[in-house]
Amino acid sequence: MKKKKAVKVWIIILAVVIIISAVIGGGFAFLNAKLNKIGRVDSKPEVVVDPSMETFETEEGLTDTMDAADVVWNNADIKKLQSDEIYNILLIGQDRRPGQGRQRSDSMIICTLNTKANKIILTSVMRDMYVPIPGYSDNRINAAYQFGGMELLDKVMENCLGVHIDGNVEVDFDGFINSLAEVGDIYIELNEAEANYLNKNHNWKLTAGENNLTPEQALAYARTRYVGHSDWERTDRQRKVIMSAFNNVKDMSIPQLIALSDKILPNVTTDMDNSDILNYIYLVAVNKMTTIESHRLPEEGTYTCETLRKGMEVLMPDLKANAEYLKQYIEE
């Protein structure tokens, strides 16, 4: 697909990674007080965009390869995953600038806690995936968040991928920088093209191989989509940063984690209450989850690249096939 001019920030919910990697200490009352630092989604129903005001991101000069009216969805056979041993937290990132309202979700990562296999699975859902959105026209999946917030995006995830979302966590540009700065520099292995691109655009002196990236460098790396296979590799970079940050914090002492939480938690917004979060902390601590796996949807061979709606490039997925892949990722 053609590379887009706009380069938005991605989601990395470092606060969640830090919380779930911690060993519980100091009592639930103490942890509960810490968790009150997290931003909360308003208890009132989220503001939704009137369907008459829905928008489509298009580019001039592109020729449509298909008519939107010809798209037929065959998702009747998508089975909803049901398990008492699996929990899914949706990590949402948006490039919201000061004074702006809710934007499209620039990144979406399903963070699965599999208590049977004792592992965490991170599955990126590419933002250009074309899906049916209840109450609106078919659109890229990232439009669901702008149109109807967490509730609508969760509904789309369940309808199209068969996965129930148990809770959501959101962070924006400033939240990313502030959080990663507290975690510290992270180790990332760059290929030659990545190092050259970052050096050219930022006057850095990174090299091919392992690098100790500052928060600013890690953000630039995670946002890079003009090297390699566009947004496909960008989502891979996002998950690499999460896993590297996880390695930074998993061996920290409880006092260190407590001090870190004071800095990071205010950068996060969630629709979960403290009891939900504490339950996930407990599950990860008891099951000693230290293994992280990484995946991306749509899976290769399950989509085509199309242009429709007078210049909107999308990934046209086989929803049933991708739901089956996701089931395989998170259940094994």
Secondary structure by P-SEA (a helix, b strand, c coil): cccccbbbbbbbaaaaaaaaaccccccaaaaaaaaccccccccccccccccccccccccccccccccccccccccccccccccccbbbbbbbbbbcccccccccccbbbbccccccccbbbbbbccccbbbbbccccccccccccccccaaaaaaaaaaaccccccbbbbbcaaaaaaaaaaacbbbbbbcaaaaaaaaaacccccccccccccaaaaaaaaaccccccaaaaaaaaaaaaaaaaaaacccccaaaaaaaaaaccccccccccaaaaaaaaaaaaaacccbbbbbbccccccccccccccbbbbbccaaaaaaaaaaaaccc
